[in-house]
């Protein structure tokens, strides 16, 4: 079954579900990935599980997993602190799968 998402020419954004937690924990515990983000402490799995639950309930945040053309998880992206009235928010994207770095994603 294909999960609905936002489709682009090479990637698809799908809702951040529990099945992707292991990928995100691996990425955010990789020193090479951390060089490019503000996080400096290790990411425990339990913290990421709570984050997924919080994001599922949030009315001010939307988080997606980035899938490549093979349906492999390669990153995470989101819009946070969404101000629906003024139509703005903060965005962030991490391509955590190092094997696809510098490949045009």
N, C-alpha and C positions, 0 to 999 in steps of 0.2 A: 504494500500500500504506500502510495506517495503522499507525504504530508504536504498540505497546501503551504505555499510560501510566496515570497517575492522573487520572481525569476529575472535573471539578467542573461547576457550572452554566454557567460562562463561560470557564473555562480548562482546559487539560490540561497535566500535567507529563510530560515525556518524558525519557529518558536524555540526558545531555549528550554528544553525538557531535561529531565533527570538523566536520560540515556547519554547525554553529552558531558556530564560532569567530569568523568575521568579524563577526557581530552583537556578540558579547561584547567583542571588541577595540574595536569602534566605541563601544560604551557606556562602557567603562572608559577611554576616551581623550577622553570628552566632559566638559568642565569642569563643566557643569550636573549631570551624574550624579555626578561625583566630589565635589561639595559634600556629598553625603549618605552617603558611604562613607569608610572610613579610608585608602583608597589615595590617595597623593599624587604618585606617579610614573607616567609613561606605561606602558602595557601593551604590550610587544612581542608580535607574533603568535607568535613562536617560544616565548615563555614560556607563552602560553596553550595551545599545542600540547602542551608538556610537562605542564602542569597537567591537561589532559584525560587524558593517558596515566596520570599518577599517580592520578587519581581512579578510573579504570577498574580499577586494581589494588588500591586501598585497601579495607581491611576496616573502616575507621573513618570513612569519609566516603561520602555519597551526594549526587550533584548532578544536578539536573534543569534543563531549559530550560522556561520558562513559555510556552505557546502560547495565543493568544487563540482566539476562536470561529471565526476564519478560518484557523487553523493558522499564523498569523504569530508568529515569535519576538518576545516582548515583554520577557522578563526571564530571570533565572536564580535558582535557589533551591537550598538544600541543608541537609543535616544533617552536622555535622562533629564530630570527636573523639567519635564514638559509643562509649559505654560500654554494651555489650550486656548485661552482667551487671546493672548498676544501672539500666539502661533510661533513659539520659539522653544528651544531646548538645547541641551549640550549633547554632542555626539562623541563617540569614540569607537575605534575599530582596532582590533589586534589580530593580525594573521599570526597565529601561534605555531602553526605547523612549519617548522624550519625548512623542510624539504621542498616547500613551494615558494619560499622567499625568492625574490628577483625573477619571478615567472609571470609578472603582469597582472597579478590579482590585486 
